[in-house]
Amino acid sequence: FGGASLGSQRYIWWNFVSSSKERIEQAKQEWKTGRFDIVPGDEEEFIPLPEG
């Protein structure tokens, strides 16, 4: 997006950014199982993982 190169590939999927595709897949599973903390002040709405 901008700035100096970090020297390796980055992968972006929805809210997840990583240098590893495997870590992105792990983050998807963690989101589905509720492992991420709830956003303070927004406890009433849960945004499901997009399909695809």
Rosetta constraint file for C-alpha pairs under 8 A:
AtomPair CA 8 CA 19 HARMONIC 7.06 0.50
AtomPair CA 9 CA 19 HARMONIC 5.78 0.50
AtomPair CA 10 CA 17 HARMONIC 6.74 0.50
AtomPair CA 10 CA 18 HARMONIC 5.53 0.50
AtomPair CA 10 CA 19 HARMONIC 4.46 0.50
AtomPair CA 10 CA 20 HARMONIC 7.31 0.50
AtomPair CA 11 CA 17 HARMONIC 5.57 0.50
AtomPair CA 11 CA 18 HARMONIC 5.36 0.50
AtomPair CA 11 CA 19 HARMONIC 5.91 0.50
AtomPair CA 11 CA 20 HARMONIC 6.91 0.50
AtomPair CA 11 CA 21 HARMONIC 6.60 0.50
AtomPair CA 11 CA 24 HARMONIC 7.81 0.50
AtomPair CA 12 CA 16 HARMONIC 5.75 0.50
AtomPair CA 12 CA 17 HARMONIC 4.54 0.50
AtomPair CA 12 CA 18 HARMONIC 6.76 0.50
AtomPair CA 13 CA 17 HARMONIC 6.57 0.50
AtomPair CA 13 CA 24 HARMONIC 7.28 0.50
AtomPair CA 14 CA 50 HARMONIC 7.81 0.50
AtomPair CA 16 CA 24 HARMONIC 6.37 0.50
AtomPair CA 16 CA 27 HARMONIC 7.23 0.50
AtomPair CA 17 CA 24 HARMONIC 7.08 0.50
AtomPair CA 18 CA 23 HARMONIC 6.63 0.50
AtomPair CA 18 CA 24 HARMONIC 6.41 0.50
AtomPair CA 19 CA 23 HARMONIC 7.90 0.50
AtomPair CA 20 CA 24 HARMONIC 6.60 0.50
AtomPair CA 21 CA 25 HARMONIC 6.46 0.50
AtomPair CA 22 CA 26 HARMONIC 6.26 0.50
AtomPair CA 23 CA 27 HARMONIC 6.11 0.50
AtomPair CA 24 CA 28 HARMONIC 6.32 0.50
AtomPair CA 25 CA 29 HARMONIC 6.51 0.50
AtomPair CA 26 CA 30 HARMONIC 6.21 0.50
AtomPair CA 27 CA 31 HARMONIC 6.07 0.50
AtomPair CA 28 CA 32 HARMONIC 6.31 0.50
AtomPair CA 28 CA 49 HARMONIC 7.27 0.50
AtomPair CA 29 CA 33 HARMONIC 6.29 0.50
AtomPair CA 30 CA 34 HARMONIC 6.18 0.50
AtomPair CA 30 CA 35 HARMONIC 5.13 0.50
AtomPair CA 30 CA 36 HARMONIC 6.85 0.50
AtomPair CA 31 CA 35 HARMONIC 5.97 0.50
AtomPair CA 31 CA 36 HARMONIC 6.09 0.50
AtomPair CA 31 CA 49 HARMONIC 7.04 0.50
AtomPair CA 32 CA 48 HARMONIC 7.44 0.50
AtomPair CA 32 CA 49 HARMONIC 6.71 0.50
AtomPair CA 38 CA 42 HARMONIC 7.27 0.50
AtomPair CA 38 CA 43 HARMONIC 6.16 0.50
AtomPair CA 39 CA 43 HARMONIC 6.47 0.50
